[in-house]
Amino acid sequence: MEPTTSSKAWKSWQDGVVEAITQQFGGMFLGITRSDVDWETWRWLHEQGRSPSSAVAHAFLTER
C-alpha cells in the first residue's frame, strides 16, 4: 500500500524534527532516531503548521 501524501508529510516532518534536535542539542541526544520520540505529544505542533525547527524550539523552550 502506497503512503498517502499526508502520511508522507508527517514522516518527513518527523525526520526534520529529529534533524533539528540533533543540530540544536546533538551533544545531549547522541544517536537519537525517529523511534526515540513520542510523536503523539508532538503531533499538535505539526497540525499547527510549525516547521520542525520551530516545533523543537517550542518543545525545548528556546523560542525567541
mmCIF file of the N, C-alpha and C atoms, coordinates in Angstrom:
data_MODEL
# 
_entry.id   MODEL 
# 
loop_
_atom_site.group_PDB 
_atom_site.id 
_atom_site.type_symbol 
_atom_site.label_atom_id 
_atom_site.label_alt_id 
_atom_site.label_comp_id 
_atom_site.label_asym_id 
_atom_site.label_entity_id 
_atom_site.label_seq_id 
_atom_site.pdbx_PDB_ins_code 
_atom_site.Cartn_x 
_atom_site.Cartn_y 
_atom_site.Cartn_z 
_atom_site.occupancy 
_atom_site.B_iso_or_equiv 
_atom_site.pdbx_formal_charge 
_atom_site.auth_seq_id 
_atom_site.auth_comp_id 
_atom_site.auth_asym_id 
_atom_site.auth_atom_id 
_atom_site.pdbx_PDB_model_num 
ATOM 1   N N  . MET A 1 1  ? 0.846  -1.187 0.000  1.00 0.00 ? 1  MET A N  1 
ATOM 2   C CA . MET A 1 1  ? 0.000  0.000  0.000  1.00 0.00 ? 1  MET A CA 1 
ATOM 3   C C  . MET A 1 1  ? 0.886  1.244  0.000  1.00 0.00 ? 1  MET A C  1 
ATOM 4   N N  . GLU A 1 2  ? 0.592  2.182  -0.863 1.00 0.00 ? 2  GLU A N  1 
ATOM 5   C CA . GLU A 1 2  ? 1.338  3.431  -1.009 1.00 0.00 ? 2  GLU A CA 1 
ATOM 6   C C  . GLU A 1 2  ? 0.921  4.420  0.088  1.00 0.00 ? 2  GLU A C  1 
ATOM 7   N N  . PRO A 1 3  ? 1.894  5.030  0.798  1.00 0.00 ? 3  PRO A N  1 
ATOM 8   C CA . PRO A 1 3  ? 1.532  6.020  1.829  1.00 0.00 ? 3  PRO A CA 1 
ATOM 9   C C  . PRO A 1 3  ? 0.836  7.228  1.211  1.00 0.00 ? 3  PRO A C  1 
ATOM 10  N N  . THR A 1 4  ? -0.088 7.805  1.945  1.00 0.00 ? 4  THR A N  1 
ATOM 11  C CA . THR A 1 4  ? -0.783 8.999  1.472  1.00 0.00 ? 4  THR A CA 1 
ATOM 12  C C  . THR A 1 4  ? 0.141  10.201 1.574  1.00 0.00 ? 4  THR A C  1 
ATOM 13  N N  . THR A 1 5  ? -0.220 11.263 0.875  1.00 0.00 ? 5  THR A N  1 
ATOM 14  C CA . THR A 1 5  ? 0.575  12.486 0.911  1.00 0.00 ? 5  THR A CA 1 
ATOM 15  C C  . THR A 1 5  ? 0.691  13.003 2.338  1.00 0.00 ? 5  THR A C  1 
ATOM 16  N N  . SER A 1 6  ? -0.415 12.952 3.097  1.00 0.00 ? 6  SER A N  1 
ATOM 17  C CA . SER A 1 6  ? -0.367 13.460 4.469  1.00 0.00 ? 6  SER A CA 1 
ATOM 18  C C  . SER A 1 6  ? 0.535  12.601 5.353  1.00 0.00 ? 6  SER A C  1 
ATOM 19  N N  . SER A 1 7  ? 0.544  11.287 5.146  1.00 0.00 ? 7  SER A N  1 
ATOM 20  C CA . SER A 1 7  ? 1.435  10.455 5.956  1.00 0.00 ? 7  SER A CA 1 
ATOM 21  C C  . SER A 1 7  ? 2.885  10.659 5.531  1.00 0.00 ? 7  SER A C  1 
ATOM 22  N N  . LYS A 1 8  ? 3.123  10.921 4.250  1.00 0.00 ? 8  LYS A N  1 
ATOM 23  C CA . LYS A 1 8  ? 4.478  11.242 3.800  1.00 0.00 ? 8  LYS A CA 1 
ATOM 24  C C  . LYS A 1 8  ? 4.935  12.560 4.418  1.00 0.00 ? 8  LYS A C  1 
ATOM 25  N N  . ALA A 1 9  ? 4.039  13.545 4.445  1.00 0.00 ? 9  ALA A N  1 
ATOM 26  C CA . ALA A 1 9  ? 4.372  14.849 5.036  1.00 0.00 ? 9  ALA A CA 1 
ATOM 27  C C  . ALA A 1 9  ? 4.675  14.695 6.523  1.00 0.00 ? 9  ALA A C  1 
ATOM 28  N N  . TRP A 1 10 ? 3.885  13.882 7.215  1.00 0.00 ? 10 TRP A N  1 
ATOM 29  C CA . TRP A 1 10 ? 4.079  13.652 8.645  1.00 0.00 ? 10 TRP A CA 1 
ATOM 30  C C  . TRP A 1 10 ? 5.438  13.002 8.896  1.00 0.00 ? 10 TRP A C  1 
ATOM 31  N N  . LYS A 1 11 ? 5.776  11.985 8.116  1.00 0.00 ? 11 LYS A N  1 
ATOM 32  C CA . LYS A 1 11 ? 7.067  11.309 8.287  1.00 0.00 ? 11 LYS A CA 1 
ATOM 33  C C  . LYS A 1 11 ? 8.220  12.232 7.935  1.00 0.00 ? 11 LYS A C  1 
ATOM 34  N N  . SER A 1 12 ? 8.060  13.020 6.921  1.00 0.00 ? 12 SER A N  1 
ATOM 35  C CA . SER A 1 12 ? 9.090  13.995 6.547  1.00 0.00 ? 12 SER A CA 1 
ATOM 36  C C  . SER A 1 12 ? 9.279  15.019 7.661  1.00 0.00 ? 12 SER A C  1 
ATOM 37  N N  . TRP A 1 13 ? 8.170  15.473 8.239  1.00 0.00 ? 13 TRP A N  1 
ATOM 38  C CA . TRP A 1 13 ? 8.222  16.428 9.345  1.00 0.00 ? 13 TRP A CA 1 
ATOM 39  C C  . TRP A 1 13 ? 8.931  15.796 10.543 1.00 0.00 ? 13 TRP A C  1 
ATOM 40  N N  . GLN A 1 14 ? 8.626  14.541 10.841 1.00 0.00 ? 14 GLN A N  1 
ATOM 41  C CA . GLN A 1 14 ? 9.294  13.829 11.932 1.00 0.00 ? 14 GLN A CA 1 
ATOM 42  C C  . GLN A 1 14 ? 10.800 13.781 11.703 1.00 0.00 ? 14 GLN A C  1 
ATOM 43  N N  . ASP A 1 15 ? 11.203 13.453 10.480 1.00 0.00 ? 15 ASP A N  1 
ATOM 44  C CA . ASP A 1 15 ? 12.630 13.425 10.159 1.00 0.00 ? 15 ASP A CA 1 
ATOM 45  C C  . ASP A 1 15 ? 13.251 14.800 10.381 1.00 0.00 ? 15 ASP A C  1 
ATOM 46  N N  . GLY A 1 16 ? 12.518 15.847 10.024 1.00 0.00 ? 16 GLY A N  1 
ATOM 47  C CA . GLY A 1 16 ? 13.000 17.204 10.236 1.00 0.00 ? 16 GLY A CA 1 
ATOM 48  C C  . GLY A 1 16 ? 13.162 17.539 11.700 1.00 0.00 ? 16 GLY A C  1 
ATOM 49  N N  . VAL A 1 17 ? 12.243 17.068 12.520 1.00 0.00 ? 17 VAL A N  1 
ATOM 50  C CA . VAL A 1 17 ? 12.336 17.293 13.964 1.00 0.00 ? 17 VAL A CA 1 
ATOM 51  C C  . VAL A 1 17 ? 13.564 16.596 14.533 1.00 0.00 ? 17 VAL A C  1 
ATOM 52  N N  . VAL A 1 18 ? 13.770 15.355 14.144 1.00 0.00 ? 18 VAL A N  1 
ATOM 53  C CA . VAL A 1 18 ? 14.944 14.615 14.628 1.00 0.00 ? 18 VAL A CA 1 
ATOM 54  C C  . VAL A 1 18 ? 16.217 15.329 14.191 1.00 0.00 ? 18 VAL A C  1 
ATOM 55  N N  . GLU A 1 19 ? 16.250 15.802 12.968 1.00 0.00 ? 19 GLU A N  1 
ATOM 56  C CA . GLU A 1 19 ? 17.413 16.547 12.473 1.00 0.00 ? 19 GLU A CA 1 
ATOM 57  C C  . GLU A 1 19 ? 17.617 17.837 13.264 1.00 0.00 ? 19 GLU A C  1 
ATOM 58  N N  . ALA A 1 20 ? 16.530 18.551 13.540 1.00 0.00 ? 20 ALA A N  1 
ATOM 59  C CA . ALA A 1 20 ? 16.629 19.806 14.307 1.00 0.00 ? 20 ALA A CA 1 
ATOM 60  C C  . ALA A 1 20 ? 17.108 19.543 15.733 1.00 0.00 ? 20 ALA A C  1 
ATOM 61  N N  . ILE A 1 21 ? 16.615 18.490 16.352 1.00 0.00 ? 21 ILE A N  1 
ATOM 62  C CA . ILE A 1 21 ? 17.068 18.140 17.707 1.00 0.00 ? 21 ILE A CA 1 
ATOM 63  C C  . ILE A 1 21 ? 18.561 17.828 17.679 1.00 0.00 ? 21 ILE A C  1 
ATOM 64  N N  . THR A 1 22 ? 18.973 17.055 16.687 1.00 0.00 ? 22 THR A N  1 
ATOM 65  C CA . THR A 1 22 ? 20.381 16.688 16.565 1.00 0.00 ? 22 THR A CA 1 
ATOM 66  C C  . THR A 1 22 ? 21.251 17.922 16.351 1.00 0.00 ? 22 THR A C  1 
ATOM 67  N N  . GLN A 1 23 ? 20.795 18.843 15.510 1.00 0.00 ? 23 GLN A N  1 
ATOM 68  C CA . GLN A 1 23 ? 21.573 20.050 15.242 1.00 0.00 ? 23 GLN A CA 1 
ATOM 69  C C  . GLN A 1 23 ? 21.652 20.955 16.466 1.00 0.00 ? 23 GLN A C  1 
ATOM 70  N N  . GLN A 1 24 ? 20.537 21.102 17.165 1.00 0.00 ? 24 GLN A N  1 
ATOM 71  C CA . GLN A 1 24 ? 20.499 22.034 18.291 1.00 0.00 ? 24 GLN A CA 1 
ATOM 72  C C  . GLN A 1 24 ? 21.030 21.440 19.601 1.00 0.00 ? 24 GLN A C  1 
ATOM 73  N N  . PHE A 1 25 ? 20.844 20.131 19.771 1.00 0.00 ? 25 PHE A N  1 
ATOM 74  C CA . PHE A 1 25 ? 21.177 19.502 21.050 1.00 0.00 ? 25 PHE A CA 1 
ATOM 75  C C  . PHE A 1 25 ? 21.958 18.210 20.869 1.00 0.00 ? 25 PHE A C  1 
ATOM 76  N N  . GLY A 1 26 ? 22.732 18.114 19.799 1.00 0.00 ? 26 GLY A N  1 
ATOM 77  C CA . GLY A 1 26 ? 23.438 16.877 19.462 1.00 0.00 ? 26 GLY A CA 1 
ATOM 78  C C  . GLY A 1 26 ? 24.248 16.296 20.597 1.00 0.00 ? 26 GLY A C  1 
ATOM 79  N N  . GLY A 1 27 ? 24.873 17.143 21.377 1.00 0.00 ? 27 GLY A N  1 
ATOM 80  C CA . GLY A 1 27 ? 25.674 16.659 22.491 1.00 0.00 ? 27 GLY A CA 1 
ATOM 81  C C  . GLY A 1 27 ? 24.864 15.987 23.576 1.00 0.00 ? 27 GLY A C  1 
ATOM 82  N N  . MET A 1 28 ? 23.596 16.360 23.674 1.00 0.00 ? 28 MET A N  1 
ATOM 83  C CA . MET A 1 28 ? 22.730 15.798 24.711 1.00 0.00 ? 28 MET A CA 1 
ATOM 84  C C  . MET A 1 28 ? 21.952 14.584 24.224 1.00 0.00 ? 28 MET A C  1 
ATOM 85  N N  . PHE A 1 29 ? 21.729 14.517 22.917 1.00 0.00 ? 29 PHE A N  1 
ATOM 86  C CA . PHE A 1 29 ? 20.895 13.456 22.354 1.00 0.00 ? 29 PHE A CA 1 
ATOM 87  C C  . PHE A 1 29 ? 21.654 12.702 21.266 1.00 0.00 ? 29 PHE A C  1 
ATOM 88  N N  . LEU A 1 30 ? 22.747 12.095 21.633 1.00 0.00 ? 30 LEU A N  1 
ATOM 89  C CA . LEU A 1 30 ? 23.560 11.364 20.671 1.00 0.00 ? 30 LEU A CA 1 
ATOM 90  C C  . LEU A 1 30 ? 22.793 10.165 20.123 1.00 0.00 ? 30 LEU A C  1 
ATOM 91  N N  . GLY A 1 31 ? 22.770 10.040 18.824 1.00 0.00 ? 31 GLY A N  1 
ATOM 92  C CA . GLY A 1 31 ? 22.153 8.877  18.195 1.00 0.00 ? 31 GLY A CA 1 
ATOM 93  C C  . GLY A 1 31 ? 20.642 8.835  18.235 1.00 0.00 ? 31 GLY A C  1 
ATOM 94  N N  . ILE A 1 32 ? 19.981 9.962  18.461 1.00 0.00 ? 32 ILE A N  1 
ATOM 95  C CA . ILE A 1 32 ? 18.521 9.974  18.503 1.00 0.00 ? 32 ILE A CA 1 
ATOM 96  C C  . ILE A 1 32 ? 17.959 9.576  17.131 1.00 0.00 ? 32 ILE A C  1 
ATOM 97  N N  . THR A 1 33 ? 16.915 8.786  17.156 1.00 0.00 ? 33 THR A N  1 
ATOM 98  C CA . THR A 1 33 ? 16.229 8.382  15.928 1.00 0.00 ? 33 THR A CA 1 
ATOM 99  C C  . THR A 1 33 ? 14.746 8.683  16.075 1.00 0.00 ? 33 THR A C  1 
ATOM 100 N N  . ARG A 1 34 ? 14.029 8.545  14.975 1.00 0.00 ? 34 ARG A N  1 
ATOM 101 C CA . ARG A 1 34 ? 12.594 8.824  14.994 1.00 0.00 ? 34 ARG A CA 1 
ATOM 102 C C  . ARG A 1 34 ? 11.872 7.926  16.007 1.00 0.00 ? 34 ARG A C  1 
ATOM 103 N N  . SER A 1 35 ? 12.342 6.700  16.188 1.00 0.00 ? 35 SER A N  1 
ATOM 104 C CA . SER A 1 35 ? 11.674 5.783  17.121 1.00 0.00 ? 35 SER A CA 1 
ATOM 105 C C  . SER A 1 35 ? 11.881 6.168  18.591 1.00 0.00 ? 35 SER A C  1 
ATOM 106 N N  . ASP A 1 36 ? 12.780 7.091  18.863 1.00 0.00 ? 36 ASP A N  1 
ATOM 107 C CA . ASP A 1 36 ? 13.030 7.546  20.235 1.00 0.00 ? 36 ASP A CA 1 
ATOM 108 C C  . ASP A 1 36 ? 12.058 8.616  20.710 1.00 0.00 ? 36 ASP A C  1 
ATOM 109 N N  . VAL A 1 37 ? 11.242 9.130  19.807 1.00 0.00 ? 37 VAL A N  1 
ATOM 110 C CA . VAL A 1 37 ? 10.380 10.277 20.107 1.00 0.00 ? 37 VAL A CA 1 
ATOM 111 C C  . VAL A 1 37 ? 8.934  9.821  20.274 1.00 0.00 ? 37 VAL A C  1 
ATOM 112 N N  . ASP A 1 38 ? 8.255  10.368 21.267 1.00 0.00 ? 38 ASP A N  1 
ATOM 113 C CA . ASP A 1 38 ? 6.826  10.115 21.471 1.00 0.00 ? 38 ASP A CA 1 
ATOM 114 C C  . ASP A 1 38 ? 6.049  11.078 20.566 1.00 0.00 ? 38 ASP A C  1 
ATOM 115 N N  . TRP A 1 39 ? 5.715  10.635 19.366 1.00 0.00 ? 39 TRP A N  1 
ATOM 116 C CA . TRP A 1 39 ? 5.151  11.518 18.351 1.00 0.00 ? 39 TRP A CA 1 
ATOM 117 C C  . TRP A 1 39 ? 3.747  12.005 18.665 1.00 0.00 ? 39 TRP A C  1 
ATOM 118 N N  . GLU A 1 40 ? 3.027  11.305 19.497 1.00 0.00 ? 40 GLU A N  1 
ATOM 119 C CA . GLU A 1 40 ? 1.682  11.782 19.857 1.00 0.00 ? 40 GLU A CA 1 
ATOM 120 C C  . GLU A 1 40 ? 1.761  13.115 20.595 1.00 0.00 ? 40 GLU A C  1 
ATOM 121 N N  . THR A 1 41 ? 2.838  13.331 21.343 1.00 0.00 ? 41 THR A N  1 
ATOM 122 C CA . THR A 1 41 ? 2.985  14.602 22.059 1.00 0.00 ? 41 THR A CA 1 
ATOM 123 C C  . THR A 1 41 ? 3.460  15.726 21.145 1.00 0.00 ? 41 THR A C  1 
ATOM 124 N N  . TRP A 1 42 ? 3.943  15.395 19.969 1.00 0.00 ? 42 TRP A N  1 
ATOM 125 C CA . TRP A 1 42 ? 4.435  16.387 19.008 1.00 0.00 ? 42 TRP A CA 1 
ATOM 126 C C  . TRP A 1 42 ? 3.425  16.691 17.907 1.00 0.00 ? 42 TRP A C  1 
ATOM 127 N N  . ARG A 1 43 ? 2.464  15.829 17.709 1.00 0.00 ? 43 ARG A N  1 
ATOM 128 C CA . ARG A 1 43 ? 1.580  15.943 16.544 1.00 0.00 ? 43 ARG A CA 1 
ATOM 129 C C  . ARG A 1 43 ? 0.862  17.290 16.473 1.00 0.00 ? 43 ARG A C  1 
ATOM 130 N N  . TRP A 1 44 ? 0.440  17.824 17.593 1.00 0.00 ? 44 TRP A N  1 
ATOM 131 C CA . TRP A 1 44 ? -0.287 19.100 17.577 1.00 0.00 ? 44 TRP A CA 1 
ATOM 132 C C  . TRP A 1 44 ? 0.575  20.226 17.014 1.00 0.00 ? 44 TRP A C  1 
ATOM 133 N N  . LEU A 1 45 ? 1.889  20.164 17.214 1.00 0.00 ? 45 LEU A N  1 
ATOM 134 C CA . LEU A 1 45 ? 2.781  21.172 16.644 1.00 0.00 ? 45 LEU A CA 1 
ATOM 135 C C  . LEU A 1 45 ? 2.802  21.067 15.119 1.00 0.00 ? 45 LEU A C  1 
ATOM 136 N N  . HIS A 1 46 ? 2.770  19.855 14.628 1.00 0.00 ? 46 HIS A N  1 
ATOM 137 C CA . HIS A 1 46 ? 2.693  19.622 13.181 1.00 0.00 ? 46 HIS A CA 1 
ATOM 138 C C  . HIS A 1 46 ? 1.365  20.133 12.643 1.00 0.00 ? 46 HIS A C  1 
ATOM 139 N N  . GLU A 1 47 ? 0.295  19.837 13.354 1.00 0.00 ? 47 GLU A N  1 
ATOM 140 C CA . GLU A 1 47 ? -1.045 20.252 12.917 1.00 0.00 ? 47 GLU A CA 1 
ATOM 141 C C  . GLU A 1 47 ? -1.202 21.776 12.949 1.00 0.00 ? 47 GLU A C  1 
ATOM 142 N N  . GLN A 1 48 ? -0.434 22.450 13.793 1.00 0.00 ? 48 GLN A N  1 
ATOM 143 C CA . GLN A 1 48 ? -0.432 23.917 13.843 1.00 0.00 ? 48 GLN A CA 1 
ATOM 144 C C  . GLN A 1 48 ? 0.296  24.510 12.648 1.00 0.00 ? 48 GLN A C  1 
ATOM 145 N N  . GLY A 1 49 ? 1.029  23.678 11.924 1.00 0.00 ? 49 GLY A N  1 
ATOM 146 C CA . GLY A 1 49 ? 1.776  24.159 10.772 1.00 0.00 ? 49 GLY A CA 1 
ATOM 147 C C  . GLY A 1 49 ? 3.187  24.632 11.100 1.00 0.00 ? 49 GLY A C  1 
ATOM 148 N N  . ARG A 1 50 ? 3.654  24.290 12.289 1.00 0.00 ? 50 ARG A N  1 
ATOM 149 C CA . ARG A 1 50 ? 5.007  24.693 12.664 1.00 0.00 ? 50 ARG A CA 1 
ATOM 150 C C  . ARG A 1 50 ? 6.039  23.906 11.860 1.00 0.00 ? 50 ARG A C  1 
ATOM 151 N N  . SER A 1 51 ? 7.128  24.557 11.565 1.00 0.00 ? 51 SER A N  1 
ATOM 152 C CA . SER A 1 51 ? 8.247  23.863 10.932 1.00 0.00 ? 51 SER A CA 1 
ATOM 153 C C  . SER A 1 51 ? 8.891  22.966 11.993 1.00 0.00 ? 51 SER A C  1 
ATOM 154 N N  . PRO A 1 52 ? 9.657  21.975 11.565 1.00 0.00 ? 52 PRO A N  1 
ATOM 155 C CA . PRO A 1 52 ? 10.339 21.139 12.557 1.00 0.00 ? 52 PRO A CA 1 
ATOM 156 C C  . PRO A 1 52 ? 11.221 21.940 13.516 1.00 0.00 ? 52 PRO A C  1 
ATOM 157 N N  . SER A 1 53 ? 11.974 22.918 13.000 1.00 0.00 ? 53 SER A N  1 
ATOM 158 C CA . SER A 1 53 ? 12.845 23.688 13.897 1.00 0.00 ? 53 SER A CA 1 
ATOM 159 C C  . SER A 1 53 ? 12.039 24.555 14.865 1.00 0.00 ? 53 SER A C  1 
ATOM 160 N N  . SER A 1 54 ? 10.909 25.080 14.415 1.00 0.00 ? 54 SER A N  1 
ATOM 161 C CA . SER A 1 54 ? 10.042 25.851 15.291 1.00 0.00 ? 54 SER A CA 1 
ATOM 162 C C  . SER A 1 54 ? 9.421  24.960 16.367 1.00 0.00 ? 54 SER A C  1 
ATOM 163 N N  . ALA A 1 55 ? 9.046  23.760 15.987 1.00 0.00 ? 55 ALA A N  1 
ATOM 164 C CA . ALA A 1 55 ? 8.472  22.815 16.954 1.00 0.00 ? 55 ALA A CA 1 
ATOM 165 C C  . ALA A 1 55 ? 9.496  22.443 18.022 1.00 0.00 ? 55 ALA A C  1 
ATOM 166 N N  . VAL A 1 56 ? 10.732 22.221 17.603 1.00 0.00 ? 56 VAL A N  1 
ATOM 167 C CA . VAL A 1 56 ? 11.797 21.894 18.562 1.00 0.00 ? 56 VAL A CA 1 
ATOM 168 C C  . VAL A 1 56 ? 12.045 23.077 19.491 1.00 0.00 ? 56 VAL A C  1 
ATOM 169 N N  . ALA A 1 57 ? 12.089 24.275 18.941 1.00 0.00 ? 57 ALA A N  1 
ATOM 170 C CA . ALA A 1 57 ? 12.292 25.469 19.772 1.00 0.00 ? 57 ALA A CA 1 
ATOM 171 C C  . ALA A 1 57 ? 11.171 25.604 20.793 1.00 0.00 ? 57 ALA A C  1 
ATOM 172 N N  . HIS A 1 58 ? 9.944  25.340 20.377 1.00 0.00 ? 58 HIS A N  1 
ATOM 173 C CA . HIS A 1 58 ? 8.812  25.419 21.308 1.00 0.00 ? 58 HIS A CA 1 
ATOM 174 C C  . HIS A 1 58 ? 8.906  24.333 22.377 1.00 0.00 ? 58 HIS A C  1 
ATOM 175 N N  . ALA A 1 59 ? 9.167  23.123 21.950 1.00 0.00 ? 59 ALA A N  1 
ATOM 176 C CA . ALA A 1 59 ? 9.208  21.987 22.881 1.00 0.00 ? 59 ALA A CA 1 
ATOM 177 C C  . ALA A 1 59 ? 10.329 22.116 23.919 1.00 0.00 ? 59 ALA A C  1 
ATOM 178 N N  . PHE A 1 60 ? 11.440 22.676 23.506 1.00 0.00 ? 60 PHE A N  1 
ATOM 179 C CA . PHE A 1 60 ? 12.583 22.802 24.406 1.00 0.00 ? 60 PHE A CA 1 
ATOM 180 C C  . PHE A 1 60 ? 12.705 24.213 24.993 1.00 0.00 ? 60 PHE A C  1 
ATOM 181 N N  . LEU A 1 61 ? 11.648 24.990 24.842 1.00 0.00 ? 61 LEU A N  1 
ATOM 182 C CA . LEU A 1 61 ? 11.554 26.325 25.428 1.00 0.00 ? 61 LEU A CA 1 
ATOM 183 C C  . LEU A 1 61 ? 12.725 27.232 25.042 1.00 0.00 ? 61 LEU A C  1 
ATOM 184 N N  . THR A 1 62 ? 13.093 27.179 23.769 1.00 0.00 ? 62 THR A N  1 
ATOM 185 C CA . THR A 1 62 ? 14.166 28.048 23.286 1.00 0.00 ? 62 THR A CA 1 
ATOM 186 C C  . THR A 1 62 ? 13.664 29.051 22.264 1.00 0.00 ? 62 THR A C  1 
ATOM 187 N N  . GLU A 1 63 ? 12.343 29.200 22.157 1.00 0.00 ? 63 GLU A N  1 
ATOM 188 C CA . GLU A 1 63 ? 11.759 30.170 21.229 1.00 0.00 ? 63 GLU A CA 1 
ATOM 189 C C  . GLU A 1 63 ? 12.153 31.568 21.652 1.00 0.00 ? 63 GLU A C  1 
ATOM 190 N N  . ARG A 1 64 ? 12.264 32.419 20.652 1.00 0.00 ? 64 ARG A N  1 
ATOM 191 C CA . ARG A 1 64 ? 12.575 33.832 20.940 1.00 0.00 ? 64 ARG A CA 1 
ATOM 192 C C  . ARG A 1 64 ? 11.456 34.705 20.514 1.00 0.00 ? 64 ARG A C  1 
# 
